[in-house]
Amino acid sequence: MSAPRLEIHLERLHHNARTLVERLAHKGIAVTGVSKATLGLAEIVRTWVAAGVGSIGESRIETIEALGRSGMAVPMLLIRSPMLSQVERVVAHAAISCNSEVRVLEALAATAAHQGLRHGVLLMVELGDLREGILPVDLEQVVRRTLALPNLLLMGIGTNLGCQHGIAPDAINMAELSRLTTALERRFTLRLPWCSGGNSANLPWLAAGGDPGRINHLRLGEALLLGREPLGRTTIPGLYTDAITLVAEVIEAKAKPSQAWGDRRHTSFSTASPDARAGPQPCADAPAVQRALLALGEQDVDPAGLTPPAGVSIRGASSDHLVVESTGRPLQVGDEQRYQLSYSALLRAMTSPFVSRRFVTGPCGRPQGS
Ligand SMILES: *Cc1c(COP(=O)(O)O)cnc(C)c1O
C-alpha cells in the first residue's frame, strides 16, 4: 500500500460529529462543520452531513465550488472574508460569508443584485483575539449600512477567538457577544438568526458550564476531525482522537552513534543556533542508538505536530526525511509506522500531493475519552 498515507476512519468521524451535534443541540447550539483542514474532502463532508451537521464552513471559495460540483446540497458558509477579486464567485456559490469590511459588503450587494440572488452575511466582531472582526464601537454603523444594501440577508453576528493570540472564550467575551446581539435586535427591530460564538476553542468553556446566552451557533473543525480542543490540546470526552492517522514507511534503519560529529552549523530547517556539542570525531562514549529514517518530511506534514507510536521519539525532520530513534525491537526497512496528527500536521498532510488517502471502515472501538 502506498505511503505516506492518511487513514481516515469514517465511522469514527461520524461518531465525533453526531456526538457534538447532539451535545450542543441540548444547549440550543447548531453546528457548521469546518472542513478546511481536509480541503473539503467530499467523503468527510458527506459523513458530517449524515451525522446531522447542517452546514459546511470553508475558508476558500475554490473548495466551496468543488463541493457544489460534487453535488453537496447543504448551505456553504465562507468563513474567511471574501476577497474583492472573488465576490462574483462567492455570491454564486456560497450561501453566506463572514464579513468585517463595508467595502466588501458593498461589492457583495452589488454582485448579488446583478446575479439576482440574495447573499447571507455574518458580521464578525473583534472581541480580543485580534484576527478578523469589526470593533464593537463600530458595529451599529456597519449593521445600519448592511441593512441599507440590496440583496444581502443579515444572518447575525459572530466572533472568532483562539486562533491568533490564543484568547479563550470566557464568561466575559461570550456575554458581550450575546449583549451585542440583543442590542442590535432592539436598535433595528429585527431578529438575527445566528449568534455565532466561535470554533472548537469554545468547547471547554461550554463543557465547564458556561452560559451560552444568545449563542446558538458554532463553527467546528478540529473537534470534529481530531476530537481535541485547540486551547489546551485536551481530548474531548467521548470522541475519537484517532479518526485520522498518518502512516509512513521506514527507508533506513541502523544502530548509529547518538551524537553527530564534525563542524556544526545551521540546517535548512533549523530555527535555533546550532549548539557546539558535536565533536570532531564520533564520540567514543556516546552509546549507539536505533535510528531510522521514514519517507516523510516537511513537504508532507508539520513534523512538530506528529505524535509517534510508543517507544519511538522524533529526532528531527528535513524536506523528505523524518529521523526517529526507537527503543525496543529495532525497526526494519519496509516497516510502517502510525502517527497521530495535530491540526497543523493534518492540514499540511491533506495539502501535500505526496500523501495519499485511504478510507477505513469497520468497528470503531472505544473512544479514548470515554
Ligand atoms: C478555522 C475556523 C474555524 C474552525 O476552527 P476549529 O478550531 O478548527 O474549530 C471557525 N471559524 C473560523 C472563522 C475559522 O477560520
The ligand as an ORCA input file, in Angstrom:
! r2SCAN-3c Opt
* xyz 0 1
  C     -10.853     27.661     11.075
  C     -12.022     28.426     11.561
  C     -12.987     27.788     12.349
  C     -12.844     26.358     12.839
  O     -11.863     26.328     13.837
  P     -11.563     24.979     14.670
  O     -10.631     25.421     15.740
  O     -10.953     24.026     13.702
  O     -12.851     24.501     15.203
  C     -14.112     28.514     12.706
  N     -14.270     29.796     12.337
  C     -13.365     30.450     11.586
  C     -13.620     31.861     11.192
  C     -12.201     29.783     11.185
  O     -11.297     30.435     10.453
*
